Amino acid sequence: MDCTSDNEVIITKPVQVVVQPTKDGPMMGFAPFLDFAEEFTTGIKFSMDNVLCITTPNKDLENQYSKMFGSGIEIASSIPKI
């Protein structure tokens, strides 16, 4: 994600989180966002006026994204203290 100005951000290969109900409960997955656009791989510009919020994903979601679209490197979960 790159900021081009105070009111614009460029995201390469953006994805959307999709929640699907299953018999075992909801499951999350990713779906490419606007992958039919030529700018999908070079960067799609988004106006910050259209951004609702910015959050940090939990480690499971970040690891799943990394496996599918990134380096494939997983971030270790913190080990609970005994």
N, C-alpha and C positions, 0 to 999 in steps of 0.2 A: 504494500500500500504506500503510495507516494502522494504527498500533498503538493499541489501545483500553486495554490494560493490559499488565502484564508477561507475561501468558500468552495473549494473544489478538491476532490481526492481522485486518484487514479488507482484502479485495482486490476491486476492481471489475473486471469483465470478465476474470476469470482465464482463462488458456489453458494447455494442456499441450503439451509438445514431443513430436511423434510422429516416430519414425524409421522410414522405409520403405525396404526393400531395392529397388534397381534394378539393371539390367544394368551401369550405370556406377559402382556402389557405393551406399552408403547415402545417403539424402537426408533432411533434416529439414524438418518443417513444423509448423504450429500447428493445434490443434483447440480450440474453445471448451470450457471445463470447467464443467459444470453450467449451460449456457446456457438450459435449460428452467426454471430456478428464477427466481422473481420478483426475488430479490436479486442476480441476475447483473449488472444495471446499477447497482444502488444499493450493492452491497458484500456479499460473502459472508464470514462470520466463520469463521476457522480458529483452532483451539487450537494454540499453539506446541508443545504436547506431541506433536502429530502431524506436526511439521516435522522432516524428516530432516537437511537442511542448507540453508544459504543461500549462494548463490554469485553472482558477477557474470558476466553473459553476455558472450560475445565480441562484437565490433562487428558482424559479419555477422548474428548472431542478433538483436541489438538493432535493427539497421536493418530486418530483415525484420518484426519485431514492429511497429516504428514505421510502416512502410508499410501494414500490414494493420489495425492497431488504434489507432495513435496519431496524431501530428501529420503523419507522412509525411516529416519531416526526417531526413536521413541523416547519420550521423557519419562524417567522413572517416577513412580508415585512415592510419596513420602512414606517411610516405614514407621508404623505406629510404635510408640514406646511401650515397653512392658513394665 
